[in-house]
C-alpha cells in the first residue's frame, strides 16, 4: 500500500476547485461593479451638494457684509474660492463647453453655472443627457 501522506491532489479535485471559484467570481463580480458605480454616484452627489452649500454660504456672507459685486461668485472659476479647502472636491473638474464654462463630475455629467445676483445665490444645474461637448 502506498503512503498516502505525500499524495497530491488529483486532476478532478483541482478542476472542481477551479469551477467553484469561477462560479463564485461570476456571482461576486457583477455585484462589485454595481457597488462601484453606486459609490461614484454618491460621491458625485455629495461633491455637488458641498459646492452648492458653499455657494449658498458665500451668498449669505456677501449680503451680510454688503460685499461689492466684484467679490460675488460670478463665474465657475470663482467656486473654488468659496470652498473651505480652496479647491473643487475630488472628481469634479472645471472645463469649457461650446456654451461656456462648466463643471463635470467623474461619471461625465456636466453642470451649468448661474452667477450670483443680488437676490439669489450662484447655482449649479445638471445638464440633460446629450448636452454640448466638454473639454478641460
ChimeraX commands (.cxc) that place a marker at each C-alpha (Angstrom):
marker #1 position 0.00,0.00,0.00 radius 0.5
marker #1 position 1.30,3.43,-0.93 radius 0.5
marker #1 position 1.99,6.05,1.67 radius 0.5
marker #1 position -0.94,8.49,1.30 radius 0.5
marker #1 position 0.77,11.14,3.45 radius 0.5
marker #1 position 2.68,12.62,0.46 radius 0.5
marker #1 position -0.03,12.22,-2.12 radius 0.5
marker #1 position -1.12,15.45,-4.01 radius 0.5
marker #1 position -4.49,16.47,-5.37 radius 0.5
marker #1 position -5.97,14.67,-8.34 radius 0.5
marker #1 position -6.80,16.49,-11.55 radius 0.5
marker #1 position -10.52,16.07,-10.86 radius 0.5
marker #1 position -10.20,17.72,-7.44 radius 0.5
marker #1 position -8.29,20.68,-8.92 radius 0.5
marker #1 position -10.86,21.14,-11.68 radius 0.5
marker #1 position -13.67,21.04,-9.10 radius 0.5
marker #1 position -12.00,23.81,-7.07 radius 0.5
marker #1 position -11.49,25.93,-10.20 radius 0.5
marker #1 position -15.15,25.50,-11.18 radius 0.5
marker #1 position -16.33,26.52,-7.70 radius 0.5
marker #1 position -14.06,29.62,-7.75 radius 0.5
marker #1 position -15.31,30.56,-11.23 radius 0.5
marker #1 position -18.93,30.34,-10.07 radius 0.5
marker #1 position -18.19,32.49,-7.02 radius 0.5
marker #1 position -16.38,35.08,-9.17 radius 0.5
marker #1 position -19.27,35.09,-11.64 radius 0.5
marker #1 position -21.69,35.95,-8.85 radius 0.5
marker #1 position -19.49,38.42,-6.94 radius 0.5
marker #1 position -18.01,40.46,-9.81 radius 0.5
marker #1 position -21.27,41.99,-11.10 radius 0.5
marker #1 position -22.24,42.97,-7.57 radius 0.5
marker #1 position -18.83,44.60,-7.03 radius 0.5
marker #1 position -19.15,46.57,-10.27 radius 0.5
marker #1 position -22.63,47.73,-9.27 radius 0.5
marker #1 position -21.36,48.91,-5.87 radius 0.5
marker #1 position -18.51,50.75,-7.56 radius 0.5
marker #1 position -20.96,52.65,-9.80 radius 0.5
marker #1 position -23.17,53.46,-6.83 radius 0.5
marker #1 position -20.15,54.74,-4.87 radius 0.5
marker #1 position -19.17,57.08,-7.73 radius 0.5
marker #1 position -22.74,58.34,-7.99 radius 0.5
marker #1 position -22.91,59.01,-4.23 radius 0.5
marker #1 position -19.52,60.76,-4.28 radius 0.5
marker #1 position -20.58,62.98,-7.18 radius 0.5
marker #1 position -23.86,63.90,-5.50 radius 0.5
marker #1 position -22.05,64.74,-2.25 radius 0.5
marker #1 position -19.49,66.87,-4.10 radius 0.5
marker #1 position -22.13,68.87,-5.98 radius 0.5
marker #1 position -24.09,69.29,-2.75 radius 0.5
marker #1 position -20.97,70.57,-0.97 radius 0.5
marker #1 position -20.36,73.07,-3.76 radius 0.5
marker #1 position -23.98,74.29,-3.61 radius 0.5
marker #1 position -23.74,74.67,0.18 radius 0.5
marker #1 position -20.56,76.74,-0.23 radius 0.5
marker #1 position -22.29,78.92,-2.83 radius 0.5
marker #1 position -25.28,79.47,-0.52 radius 0.5
marker #1 position -22.98,80.32,2.39 radius 0.5
marker #1 position -20.97,82.76,0.25 radius 0.5
marker #1 position -24.19,84.45,-0.87 radius 0.5
marker #1 position -25.31,84.89,2.75 radius 0.5
marker #1 position -21.92,86.31,3.76 radius 0.5
marker #1 position -21.88,88.68,0.81 radius 0.5
marker #1 position -25.31,90.04,1.75 radius 0.5
marker #1 position -24.46,90.34,5.46 radius 0.5
marker #1 position -21.17,92.12,4.76 radius 0.5
marker #1 position -22.64,94.19,1.89 radius 0.5
marker #1 position -19.79,92.98,-0.32 radius 0.5
marker #1 position -19.22,94.74,-3.64 radius 0.5
marker #1 position -20.25,92.88,-6.79 radius 0.5
marker #1 position -16.59,92.21,-7.62 radius 0.5
marker #1 position -16.45,89.78,-4.65 radius 0.5
marker #1 position -19.55,87.80,-5.69 radius 0.5
marker #1 position -19.37,84.37,-7.30 radius 0.5
marker #1 position -19.80,85.44,-10.93 radius 0.5
marker #1 position -18.18,82.59,-12.87 radius 0.5
marker #1 position -17.31,78.91,-12.45 radius 0.5
marker #1 position -13.66,79.63,-11.65 radius 0.5
marker #1 position -14.67,81.54,-8.51 radius 0.5
marker #1 position -16.30,78.47,-6.96 radius 0.5
marker #1 position -13.02,77.15,-5.59 radius 0.5
marker #1 position -12.50,80.48,-3.80 radius 0.5
marker #1 position -15.61,79.93,-1.67 radius 0.5
marker #1 position -14.81,76.28,-0.89 radius 0.5
marker #1 position -13.31,75.70,2.55 radius 0.5
marker #1 position -10.38,73.79,1.06 radius 0.5
marker #1 position -9.82,76.37,-1.68 radius 0.5
marker #1 position -10.23,73.63,-4.30 radius 0.5
marker #1 position -13.03,71.82,-6.06 radius 0.5
marker #1 position -13.94,68.46,-4.48 radius 0.5
marker #1 position -12.19,65.35,-5.79 radius 0.5
marker #1 position -13.71,64.07,-9.01 radius 0.5
marker #1 position -15.10,67.48,-10.04 radius 0.5
marker #1 position -13.27,69.32,-12.82 radius 0.5
marker #1 position -13.77,72.66,-14.49 radius 0.5
marker #1 position -13.67,72.98,-18.23 radius 0.5
marker #1 position -15.20,74.73,-21.18 radius 0.5
marker #1 position -18.03,73.56,-23.39 radius 0.5
marker #1 position -19.41,75.05,-26.57 radius 0.5
marker #1 position -21.70,77.23,-24.47 radius 0.5
marker #1 position -19.32,78.37,-21.71 radius 0.5
marker #1 position -17.55,77.21,-18.58 radius 0.5
marker #1 position -18.99,74.19,-16.78 radius 0.5
marker #1 position -18.20,71.60,-14.14 radius 0.5
marker #1 position -18.00,67.88,-14.83 radius 0.5
marker #1 position -18.19,65.01,-12.36 radius 0.5
marker #1 position -16.29,61.72,-12.55 radius 0.5
marker #1 position -19.19,60.00,-14.33 radius 0.5
marker #1 position -19.17,62.56,-17.15 radius 0.5
marker #1 position -22.24,64.58,-16.12 radius 0.5
marker #1 position -21.89,68.30,-16.79 radius 0.5
marker #1 position -23.32,71.12,-14.70 radius 0.5
marker #1 position -24.27,74.61,-15.90 radius 0.5
marker #1 position -23.44,77.57,-13.69 radius 0.5
marker #1 position -25.68,80.52,-12.91 radius 0.5
marker #1 position -23.91,83.53,-11.38 radius 0.5
marker #1 position -24.76,85.06,-8.03 radius 0.5
marker #1 position -27.12,88.02,-8.13 radius 0.5
marker #1 position -28.31,90.50,-5.52 radius 0.5
marker #1 position -31.36,88.33,-4.90 radius 0.5
marker #1 position -30.11,84.75,-5.41 radius 0.5
marker #1 position -27.01,82.65,-4.75 radius 0.5
marker #1 position -25.00,81.12,-7.57 radius 0.5
marker #1 position -26.32,77.72,-8.58 radius 0.5
marker #1 position -25.31,74.57,-10.44 radius 0.5
marker #1 position -27.80,72.76,-12.64 radius 0.5
marker #1 position -27.20,69.29,-14.01 radius 0.5
marker #1 position -27.32,69.37,-17.80 radius 0.5
marker #1 position -29.66,66.98,-19.60 radius 0.5
marker #1 position -28.18,63.99,-21.41 radius 0.5
marker #1 position -26.68,64.99,-24.74 radius 0.5
marker #1 position -25.59,68.44,-23.58 radius 0.5
marker #1 position -22.82,70.17,-25.61 radius 0.5
marker #1 position -19.37,68.59,-25.51 radius 0.5
marker #1 position -16.93,69.33,-22.69 radius 0.5
marker #1 position -13.17,69.72,-22.71 radius 0.5
marker #1 position -10.67,70.52,-20.00 radius 0.5
marker link #1:1,2 radius 0.2
marker link #1:2,3 radius 0.2
marker link #1:3,4 radius 0.2
marker link #1:4,5 radius 0.2
marker link #1:5,6 radius 0.2
marker link #1:6,7 radius 0.2
marker link #1:7,8 radius 0.2
marker link #1:8,9 radius 0.2
marker link #1:9,10 radius 0.2
marker link #1:10,11 radius 0.2
marker link #1:11,12 radius 0.2
marker link #1:12,13 radius 0.2
marker link #1:13,14 radius 0.2
marker link #1:14,15 radius 0.2
marker link #1:15,16 radius 0.2
marker link #1:16,17 radius 0.2
marker link #1:17,18 radius 0.2
marker link #1:18,19 radius 0.2
marker link #1:19,20 radius 0.2
marker link #1:20,21 radius 0.2
marker link #1:21,22 radius 0.2
marker link #1:22,23 radius 0.2
marker link #1:23,24 radius 0.2
marker link #1:24,25 radius 0.2
marker link #1:25,26 radius 0.2
marker link #1:26,27 radius 0.2
marker link #1:27,28 radius 0.2
marker link #1:28,29 radius 0.2
marker link #1:29,30 radius 0.2
marker link #1:30,31 radius 0.2
marker link #1:31,32 radius 0.2
marker link #1:32,33 radius 0.2
marker link #1:33,34 radius 0.2
marker link #1:34,35 radius 0.2
marker link #1:35,36 radius 0.2
marker link #1:36,37 radius 0.2
marker link #1:37,38 radius 0.2
marker link #1:38,39 radius 0.2
marker link #1:39,40 radius 0.2
marker link #1:40,41 radius 0.2
marker link #1:41,42 radius 0.2
marker link #1:42,43 radius 0.2
marker link #1:43,44 radius 0.2
marker link #1:44,45 radius 0.2
marker link #1:45,46 radius 0.2
marker link #1:46,47 radius 0.2
marker link #1:47,48 radius 0.2
marker link #1:48,49 radius 0.2
marker link #1:49,50 radius 0.2
marker link #1:50,51 radius 0.2
marker link #1:51,52 radius 0.2
marker link #1:52,53 radius 0.2
marker link #1:53,54 radius 0.2
marker link #1:54,55 radius 0.2
marker link #1:55,56 radius 0.2
marker link #1:56,57 radius 0.2
marker link #1:57,58 radius 0.2
marker link #1:58,59 radius 0.2
marker link #1:59,60 radius 0.2
marker link #1:60,61 radius 0.2
marker link #1:61,62 radius 0.2
marker link #1:62,63 radius 0.2
marker link #1:63,64 radius 0.2
marker link #1:64,65 radius 0.2
marker link #1:65,66 radius 0.2
marker link #1:66,67 radius 0.2
marker link #1:67,68 radius 0.2
marker link #1:68,69 radius 0.2
marker link #1:69,70 radius 0.2
marker link #1:70,71 radius 0.2
marker link #1:71,72 radius 0.2
marker link #1:72,73 radius 0.2
marker link #1:73,74 radius 0.2
marker link #1:74,75 radius 0.2
marker link #1:75,76 radius 0.2
marker link #1:76,77 radius 0.2
marker link #1:77,78 radius 0.2
marker link #1:78,79 radius 0.2
marker link #1:79,80 radius 0.2
marker link #1:80,81 radius 0.2
marker link #1:81,82 radius 0.2
marker link #1:82,83 radius 0.2
marker link #1:83,84 radius 0.2
marker link #1:84,85 radius 0.2
marker link #1:85,86 radius 0.2
marker link #1:86,87 radius 0.2
marker link #1:87,88 radius 0.2
marker link #1:88,89 radius 0.2
marker link #1:89,90 radius 0.2
marker link #1:90,91 radius 0.2
marker link #1:91,92 radius 0.2
marker link #1:92,93 radius 0.2
marker link #1:93,94 radius 0.2
marker link #1:94,95 radius 0.2
marker link #1:95,96 radius 0.2
marker link #1:96,97 radius 0.2
marker link #1:97,98 radius 0.2
marker link #1:98,99 radius 0.2
marker link #1:99,100 radius 0.2
marker link #1:100,101 radius 0.2
marker link #1:101,102 radius 0.2
marker link #1:102,103 radius 0.2
marker link #1:103,104 radius 0.2
marker link #1:104,105 radius 0.2
marker link #1:105,106 radius 0.2
marker link #1:106,107 radius 0.2
marker link #1:107,108 radius 0.2
marker link #1:108,109 radius 0.2
marker link #1:109,110 radius 0.2
marker link #1:110,111 radius 0.2
marker link #1:111,112 radius 0.2
marker link #1:112,113 radius 0.2
marker link #1:113,114 radius 0.2
marker link #1:114,115 radius 0.2
marker link #1:115,116 radius 0.2
marker link #1:116,117 radius 0.2
marker link #1:117,118 radius 0.2
marker link #1:118,119 radius 0.2
marker link #1:119,120 radius 0.2
marker link #1:120,121 radius 0.2
marker link #1:121,122 radius 0.2
marker link #1:122,123 radius 0.2
marker link #1:123,124 radius 0.2
marker link #1:124,125 radius 0.2
marker link #1:125,126 radius 0.2
marker link #1:126,127 radius 0.2
marker link #1:127,128 radius 0.2
marker link #1:128,129 radius 0.2
marker link #1:129,130 radius 0.2
marker link #1:130,131 radius 0.2
marker link #1:131,132 radius 0.2
marker link #1:132,133 radius 0.2
marker link #1:133,134 radius 0.2
marker link #1:134,135 radius 0.2
marker link #1:135,136 radius 0.2
view
